Amino acid sequence: MQPYLEPSQEAGRALFLRAIPGEVVMLNLLRLRAVADYAAAPELAPAQPISGIEAYERYIAHTLPYLAGSGGALLFLGEGGPFLIGPANERWDRALLVKQSSVQAFMAFAGGEAYLAGLGHRTAAVEDSRLLPLVQTPLPPVPNGAVHA
């Protein structure tokens, strides 16, 4: 199975061409390495080997200030597990929801030099990933006086 670690130019162009007005929420699904691989970013490598989870935690710590500075926010970070509905042999170790004020703000954040300086932690941590841009739609009316959570 081919791993997906970075967006293709075509996928980035398609996201931009969607002309999403306003906020976008990115659903991130991550499969992490047992041991982080810092071969692509040796300057960020710790003195001793660490797990993919630890490397991803370093990535989050590096990223959060730049995300907040661009108008974004980490809405949810969760540990994965077996699917309730889905392939039994597919696993995702972490799921994240990341909000950005616009696609343009997301693109500017993702291309920021200071942010990119720590991207090697993500590269070291992640074995495979999925990134799905989501646009909120209005909730349907709730009958009989019930309320949405």
C-alpha positions as CSV (number, residue, x, y, z in Angstrom):
1,M,0.0,0.0,0.0
2,Q,1.4,3.4,-1.0
3,P,1.9,5.8,1.9
4,Y,0.6,9.4,1.6
5,L,2.8,11.9,3.4
6,E,2.4,15.2,1.5
7,P,-0.3,16.8,-0.7
8,S,0.2,16.6,-4.4
9,Q,0.2,19.8,-6.5
10,E,-3.0,18.6,-8.1
11,A,-4.7,18.1,-4.7
12,G,-3.5,21.6,-3.5
13,R,-4.8,23.2,-6.7
14,A,-8.1,21.4,-6.4
15,L,-8.5,22.6,-2.8
16,F,-7.8,26.2,-3.8
17,L,-10.2,25.9,-6.8
18,R,-13.0,24.8,-4.4
19,A,-13.2,28.5,-3.4
20,I,-14.3,27.6,0.1
21,P,-15.7,30.7,1.8
22,G,-14.5,31.1,5.3
23,E,-13.3,28.4,7.7
24,V,-12.0,25.0,6.8
25,V,-11.4,22.1,9.2
26,M,-8.8,19.6,8.3
27,L,-9.4,16.0,9.4
28,N,-5.9,14.4,9.9
29,L,-5.5,10.6,10.2
30,L,-2.0,9.5,11.1
31,R,-0.2,6.2,11.2
32,L,2.9,6.7,13.3
33,R,6.2,4.8,13.1
34,A,7.3,2.7,16.0
35,V,10.7,4.5,15.9
36,A,11.0,8.0,14.4
37,D,13.1,8.2,11.2
38,Y,15.1,11.5,11.2
39,A,17.0,10.6,8.0
40,A,15.4,13.5,6.1
41,A,16.0,16.0,9.0
42,P,19.1,14.9,10.9
43,E,19.5,18.4,12.3
44,L,16.3,17.8,14.3
45,A,17.2,14.3,15.5
46,P,17.4,13.7,19.2
47,A,20.5,12.2,20.7
48,Q,18.7,8.9,21.3
49,P,16.0,7.2,19.2
50,I,12.4,8.2,20.0
51,S,9.1,6.8,19.0
52,G,6.9,8.2,16.3
53,I,4.5,9.4,18.9
54,E,7.2,11.3,20.7
55,A,8.4,12.8,17.4
56,Y,4.8,13.9,16.5
57,E,4.5,15.5,20.0
58,R,7.6,17.5,19.1
59,Y,6.0,18.5,15.8
60,I,2.8,19.7,17.6
61,A,4.8,21.7,20.2
62,H,6.7,23.4,17.3
63,T,3.6,24.0,15.2
64,L,1.0,25.3,17.7
65,P,2.4,28.9,17.9
66,Y,2.5,29.2,14.1
67,L,-0.9,27.7,13.8
68,A,-2.4,30.2,16.3
69,G,-0.5,33.1,14.7
70,S,-2.1,32.3,11.4
71,G,-5.6,32.3,12.9
72,G,-5.9,28.5,13.2
73,A,-6.5,26.2,16.1
74,L,-6.1,22.6,17.1
75,L,-9.7,21.6,17.9
76,F,-9.2,17.9,18.7
77,L,-6.3,15.5,19.2
78,G,-7.3,11.8,19.8
79,E,-5.8,8.4,20.0
80,G,-7.1,6.0,17.4
81,G,-7.9,2.3,17.6
82,P,-9.7,-0.4,15.7
83,F,-12.5,0.7,13.3
84,L,-16.1,0.2,14.3
85,I,-17.0,0.4,10.6
86,G,-14.1,0.0,8.2
87,P,-11.3,-2.3,7.2
88,A,-10.1,-4.5,10.1
89,N,-6.5,-4.4,8.9
90,E,-6.3,-0.6,8.7
91,R,-5.2,1.4,11.7
92,W,-4.8,5.1,12.5
93,D,-2.9,6.0,15.6
94,R,-3.9,9.6,15.9
95,A,-6.8,11.8,14.6
96,L,-6.7,15.6,14.7
97,L,-9.2,18.3,13.7
98,V,-7.4,21.5,12.8
99,K,-9.4,24.7,12.1
100,Q,-8.1,27.4,9.9
101,S,-9.9,30.7,9.1
102,S,-9.6,30.2,5.3
103,V,-7.9,28.0,2.7
104,Q,-5.7,31.0,2.0
105,A,-4.6,31.2,5.7
106,F,-4.0,27.5,5.7
107,M,-1.8,27.8,2.6
108,A,0.1,30.7,4.0
109,F,0.6,28.8,7.3
110,A,1.8,25.6,5.5
111,G,4.3,27.5,3.5
112,G,5.7,29.6,6.3
113,E,9.5,29.4,6.7
114,A,9.4,29.2,10.5
115,Y,6.8,26.5,10.5
116,L,8.7,24.5,7.8
117,A,11.8,24.5,10.0
118,G,10.2,22.0,12.3
119,L,8.3,19.9,9.7
120,G,11.1,17.3,9.9
121,H,9.5,16.1,13.2
122,R,6.3,15.2,11.3
123,T,8.3,13.5,8.5
124,A,10.2,11.5,11.1
125,A,7.0,10.5,12.9
126,V,4.5,9.7,10.2
127,E,4.4,6.4,8.3
128,D,1.1,7.2,6.5
129,S,-1.5,9.9,6.6
130,R,-4.8,11.3,5.2
131,L,-5.8,14.9,5.2
132,L,-9.4,15.7,4.4
133,P,-10.6,19.4,4.2
134,L,-14.1,19.7,5.7
135,V,-16.5,22.6,5.4
136,Q,-19.2,22.9,8.0
137,T,-22.8,22.6,6.8
138,P,-25.9,23.8,8.8
139,L,-27.2,21.2,11.2
140,P,-30.8,20.0,10.4
141,P,-33.6,21.1,12.6
142,V,-34.1,19.0,15.7
143,P,-37.7,17.8,16.3
144,N,-39.6,18.0,19.6
145,G,-37.4,20.5,21.4
146,A,-34.2,18.4,21.4
147,V,-30.9,20.3,21.1
148,H,-27.7,19.6,19.2
149,A,-24.7,18.9,21.3
